[in-house]
Amino acid sequence: MTPHGPWTIKQSNDVYVDPFIQVRVDQVIRPDGNDGQHVVVAMKPGVCVLAIDEASNVYLTSEFHYGVGRYSLEAVSGGMEPGEDPELTARRELQEEIGLIAERWEPLGSVDPFTTIVVSPTQLYLVGGLSSVPRDPEGTELIDTVVMPLDDAIEKIDCGEITHAPTCVLLLQAKIRQLKAI
């Protein structure tokens, strides 16, 4: 028996594991004292990087994402390899996906895009001082780069065109920094 907040875990069993996710079923005592079951899906930790230039243009990706079954407009994102430093992952993904390197890196902490049954910590970075380099996408990545003013990207959050949670947080953090500089 292991305490887990107001829950108690009686037993845990992995029902599926691959390099990207782990699905675990916990037999629990719920906060109301009754027996129950809870499923946890742990995803590979990731990064999300928002590149912004001196003119306040943001560099986003447009890519078909299999899971949601549609194209998604979002900041550069990717999964960390086991033991890999998050900033190293972020630098690699920025070059691979949109062909940029950055001089200035501001780590902005971590977000949990899901909190009920999915564990998917995502490290956030805001970067500037951009230079172009050759892209090197993975075989599954057919990515278009979309450049737009920060304010236009904020509008796309408001009208539901940008729904990727870490990207929304990064865009809002970039806007807050812009307003504080005024």
N, C-alpha and C positions, 0 to 999 in steps of 0.2 A: 504494500500500500504506500503510495507516494502522494503527498499533498501537492495540489496544483491549483493555487488560488483557492476559491471556495469549492473546488472539485477534489475528488480523490481518485487517483488512477490505481485500479486494482491489477490490471494486466494490459500490456501493449503487444500488438502483433503487426509486423510489417506484412502487408498483403501484396505490395508491388514496389519494386525498386529498380530504377535505371539511372543512367548518369545525370538525368535532369530532374527527376522527381522521386519522392518516397511517399507511399500511401500507407498510413498506419491507422489501425483501428484500436481504440482504447476502450476497455471495459471500465466503467467509472461508477462512482457514487456521485450523483448530481448534487448541486447545492441544496435541493429540497430534501435530500436524504434518500431518495429512491435510486435504485440501480439503473444504469443506462449505458449507452454506447456513444462514443464521439469519434469522428473521423478527422484525421489531420493529414493534409497534403503539404509536404515540405518541398519547395522548389529550390533549385540551385540559386544561391544569392546572385544578385546582379548589380549593374550600374546603369545610370542614366546621365547623359552629358548634354548640356545645352550650350552650344557655341553661339556667341553673340559678337558682332563686329562693332567698330567704332561708330557706325551710323545707326546703331540699335537694330540691325537686322539679325534675325535668328535663323539658324540653319537646322532644318528638320528633315526627317525621312518620311517618305511615303512608300509603304510596302504592304503587300497582301499578307495578312496574318491568318494562318490556317485555323487557329482556335476560335477566333471570332468570325471567321468567314468573310472578311471584308478588308479593304485597304484602310490603313490607319496612319494618321499624320502624327508623328511623335519625335521627340528628341532621340539622339543616338542611344541605343540601349543594347545590353548584352549580358550574358552570364559569365560569372567568374569561374575560372578553372580552380580545382581544389588547391588551396594554399597560395593562390595568386593574390597579390596586393591589389586592392580595389582601384587605385589610381592607375596602375599598370594596365589593368583590364580596360579602364576608361580610355586611356591613351590609344590602346590597340583598336578598340571599337571605333573611335573617332576617325582614325586613319582608314580602317577597313571599310566602313560603311559610307563615309562621305568625303574621304580624301582630304582631311584637315589635320594639322598639328596646331597646338596652342602654346603660347608663351606663358600665359597667366592661368593658373588653376586655383579655383576657390572651392574647397570641399564644403558642402552644405548639409552634411549629416545624412541620415538614413530615413526612408519612409517604409511603411508597411502597407503596400497597396491593398491587401486583404487582411482581415484580422479575425475572422470567425473560424474558418477551417483551413485556410491556406497560409503557410509561412513562406514569405517571399521578400526578405529584406533587400532593399535597393538603395545603394549609395548614390548620392546626388552630387554633381559637379557643374559649376558654371565656369565657362572658359572664354578667354579672349586672346588678343594678339595672334590672330589666325594666319596660317600660311597653307597654301595648297600643296598636296603631295599626291602620288598615285594612289588610287583606291585599290583595295584588295578584298572584295566581298567573299564570303563563304559561298559554297555551291548552292545553298538553299536561299540565298539572299538576292532578290531582284529589287534593288532599292533605288528610288529616285530621290535626289536632293531637292528640297523646297526651301527657298530663301524668301523671307518676308519680314516686314517691320514687326517689332515686338508688339506694338499695339494691335496689329491685325491678328496676330496669334492669340492675344488675350481675347479678342472678339470671337475667335473660333472656339475658344473654351465656352464662352457665354452662349453661343448658338448650338453647341453640342457637336461641332465638327472635330474638336480635339477632345478625346475621352480617356487617353492613356494617363492614369493617375500620376505617376512620377513626372511626366511631362507637364501636366497642369501645375503641379507644385513648383517645378523649376521656373516655368513662365511667370507665375505669380511672384516668386522670390526675385526674379530679375526685374520685374516691374517695381516691386517695393524698393529695391536698391536704386533704381533709376529715380524714383520719387524722392528718396532720401538725399540724393545728390543735388537736387534742385535747390 
